[in-house]
């Protein structure tokens, strides 16, 4: 049994990058939603903050669904193919 180190490093790198992107998008969504709170330090209007929050969460949802679709396709191909 041999290990394909190139493929392993590629998967690890993509996993790390996607994790960082998802965490950053959720953090930006939280910042956007926090603009709805009344405070003098808010750089966004409440409407813009809400829009940014929902947009970031929509992108995160698409990323997660894409990953689940890849896994489901492979599992179904293994089971029925």
C-alpha positions as CSV (number, residue, x, y, z in Angstrom):
1,X,0.0,0.0,0.0
2,X,1.4,3.4,-1.0
3,X,0.3,6.8,-0.1
4,X,-0.2,9.4,-2.8
5,X,1.3,12.3,-1.0
6,X,0.5,14.8,-3.7
7,X,-3.2,14.0,-3.5
8,X,-3.2,14.0,0.3
9,X,-1.5,17.4,0.5
10,X,-4.0,18.7,-2.1
11,X,-7.0,17.5,-0.1
12,X,-5.5,18.9,3.1
13,X,-4.8,22.3,1.5
14,X,-8.3,22.6,-0.1
15,X,-9.9,21.5,3.2
16,X,-7.9,24.1,5.1
17,X,-8.7,26.9,2.6
18,X,-12.5,26.1,2.6
19,X,-12.6,26.0,6.4
20,X,-10.9,29.4,6.6
21,X,-13.3,30.8,4.0
22,X,-16.4,29.4,5.8
23,X,-15.3,30.7,9.2
24,X,-14.5,34.2,7.7
25,X,-17.9,34.4,6.0
26,X,-19.7,33.4,9.2
27,X,-17.7,36.1,11.0
28,X,-18.6,38.7,8.4
29,X,-22.3,37.7,8.7
30,X,-22.1,38.2,12.4
31,X,-20.6,41.6,11.9
32,X,-23.3,42.5,9.4
33,X,-26.1,41.4,11.7
34,X,-24.5,43.3,14.6
35,X,-25.1,46.5,12.6
36,X,-28.8,46.2,13.5
37,X,-28.0,47.0,17.1
38,X,-28.2,50.6,17.9
39,X,-24.7,51.9,18.6
40,X,-22.4,54.8,17.7
41,X,-19.6,52.5,16.4
42,X,-21.6,50.8,13.6
43,X,-20.0,51.4,10.1
44,X,-23.0,49.9,8.3
45,X,-26.6,50.9,8.2
46,X,-29.0,48.3,9.6
47,X,-30.3,47.5,6.2
48,X,-26.8,47.1,4.7
49,X,-25.7,45.0,7.6
50,X,-28.6,42.7,7.3
51,X,-28.0,42.4,3.6
52,X,-24.3,41.6,4.1
53,X,-25.2,39.0,6.8
54,X,-27.7,37.2,4.6
55,X,-25.4,37.3,1.6
56,X,-22.6,35.8,3.6
57,X,-24.8,33.1,5.0
58,X,-26.2,32.3,1.6
59,X,-22.6,31.8,0.3
60,X,-21.8,29.5,3.2
61,X,-25.0,27.5,2.5
62,X,-24.0,27.1,-1.1
63,X,-20.5,25.9,-0.1
64,X,-21.9,23.4,2.4
65,X,-24.5,22.1,-0.1
66,X,-21.8,21.7,-2.8
67,X,-19.6,19.6,-0.5
68,X,-22.6,17.5,0.6
69,X,-23.5,17.0,-3.1
70,X,-20.0,15.8,-3.9
71,X,-20.1,13.3,-1.0
72,X,-23.7,12.1,-1.8
73,X,-22.8,11.6,-5.5
74,X,-19.8,9.4,-4.6
75,X,-21.7,7.4,-2.0
76,X,-24.7,6.8,-4.4
77,X,-22.3,5.9,-7.2
78,X,-20.6,3.4,-4.9
79,X,-23.9,1.9,-3.7
80,X,-25.8,1.7,-6.9
81,X,-23.1,2.0,-9.6
